[in-house]
Amino acid sequence: MKPAIHTTLHRIPANRYMTTVSEEWLARYWPALALPVAICVAIGLIVDPAFTFVAFMLLCIILPFVMMMLYFNYALTPEATMAVRPHVLSVDQVSGIDVTFAPDPVTGREYSPVHLDWQEVSKAEIRSNDVVLRLHGRNFRYVIIPYSALTDDAGCSQPTDRLHRMLLETGKIPNMTL
């Protein structure tokens, strides 16, 4: 059995978590946002230039509502609060992921640890600075593991390589050359 991979105490900045949510949400729904604006621009170029101003007004109306909807639907979820609280991750190939939270330094409140089985992880995406684990259930739920938080406690190889190999062996990332 391979040793678990541990992280140092870290937290994901709220803007990093919301950037991950926004990237996937906009990649999925951009046609619905762009279509009315494109129609107004086309009508403005062909029929009446006033419609180009309508397109800009649509942008000024739609984008704040999209940002507000993303905030209220995804930034206030338990997964988002789990990411922004200081925590330590322990990733094991057999048992899954354990999240242990540090106590709140101001109030001293302690939070219960969270365990995620590998069945709860639908897909892993390897990025340049971190690994994003997508969770089943609701859309846009993530566990983000930054490479800077990985510790070299096993001494056998780089923790980043070990994490990639572990995710490959669990089947959460497609077969690739590491």
LINVENGI-V252530 format. One record per helix or strand. SS is the DSSP state (H for helix, E for strand). FROM is the first residue (numbers start at 1). LEN is the number of residues. If there is no record, write none. Layout:
ss={SS:SS}
from={FROM:FROM}
len={LEN:LEN}
This chain:
ss={E:E:H:H:H:E:E:E:H:E:E:E:H:E:H}
from={5:10:14:50:78:87:96:114:118:121:130:142:147:150:159}
len={3:1:33:26:7:6:6:3:3:6:6:5:3:1:12}
